[in-house]
């Protein structure tokens, strides 16, 4: 049989060298590098009765918070792919009669160490104190209550939703920067309205504003969408707000029962700010700055609606975990938790500044958006409000004010 004498050309030699180099890299790679690891993260929500739409443009939203968590896990999967890290969301939404302890038990049985807790304050405390939760980190993505950062703080809870004090401080800084320093504070009847009013009073004293009028809202307006509802509002609201002069009307109406009726109907031509009108918020659909437009677009494509503050807080929680996993090159819960609480943790949150957690109460430092109905007006901290650590610590409970004892 004749012997074939094949001479390799330069291109063939190059291909052989590349193949040999690739085989060598595979041999040098650590065992298991190409095998994806999976970190399962819990989401704990609760069924809520959605509020009735106040106006014809209002959307009825029943999945706020959950959609933000789903986008966050999708982003974690995208970034983790480069390190062969996989993430999965285990969702539990409590029905009436179900308790957070039952969900925590299920998470613990599944070996879950991180949970997005989309719960009101009392149920968050029940979850954080439940058996098994001591081995978890819960991310509060809904409850604004100050007591969760103060006397009722827990060392297994981090807060990605801003507190009421942070929202009030952000708004107060803007009003003082505008020299709107004389406030008419109008307070609703519900406990959450009262709590927001406390935060506004604290912020006014902190930044040099003066509450010249402080009164409760007692009028029960007719339905503004009824045939003659606007007539009643047009006559009653001027009478309720004709109580003296002021620069700005600050409304504390978290229940959203009357605040939206005030604008354009007050006795004096003054801005309406607070929980309605010009609002202070952790997130707003009108924010397109600092690259936020792409986050808004991705969320709208997924959910079919705009991102709410609770969605953003849940997204922050998931992205915090994913960012920590990327930085420590590991899905080990202990390593991730240590990094989350450390000084090196910093998260890009589409707000123009890196976000981190305060070591004294677990609150995420973040700018507060000052948003109108259709456009972003400003972002706090405002220029000139300085702090020895970071201007972000001018918002909310500072270290010297903290009563949190982990």
Number of C-alpha atoms within 10 A of each C-alpha: 3 4 5 6 6 6 7 9 8 9 9 11 11 12 11 12 12 12 12 12 12 12 11 11 11 13 10 9 10 9 9 9 12 12 10 14 16 14 21 19 22 26 25 24 26 20 12 12 8 11 13 9 11 16 11 7 7 9 14 10 12 13 16 21 26 24 23 27 29 22 23 26 24 19 16 24 18 14 18 22 13 11 16 17 24 21 22 15 18 13 18 17 17 17 11 9 6 11 15 25 18 14 21 25 16 15 25 18 10 13 15 21 22 26 25 31 29 28 24 16 18 11 18 24 17 16 25 25 16 17 14 19 23 17 16 21 21 27 30 28 30 27 22 23 20 21 13 24 24 18 14 15 21 21 16 18 27 27 28 30 30 29 27 25 24 31 28 27 28 29 32 31 26 20 21 16 15 9 11 17 20 21 23 23 23 22 23 24 15 12 11 17 21 17 18 27 25 17 21 27 20 16 24 23 12 13 17 13 20 16 19 14 16 14 13 14 18 11 12 10 15 14 15 18 11 9 8 11 13 17 12 13 21 17 13 18 20 16 13 15 19 11 13 10 15 19 18 21 26 29 30 30 24 21 15 15 14 20 23 17 20 20 16 15 18 22 19 17 12 15 17 22 23 27 22 23 20 19 25 28 25 24 23 23 19 19 23 17 12 13 13 16 15 13 17 20 16 14 21 15 11 14 17 11 16 19 24 18 21 26 27 29 28 32 28 27 29 29 23 27 24 26 22 24 25 18 13 13 15 17 21 12 19 13 15 23 18 13 20 22 16 14 12 11 17 18 21 15 20 19 20 14 15 15 21 23 22 19 14 19 25 25 23 22 25 26 28 26 24 25 25 18 13 10 13 18 15 17 20 24 25 21 11 9 16 13 10 7 8 11 18 25 20 23 27 24 22 14 13 7 9 14 17 18 13 13
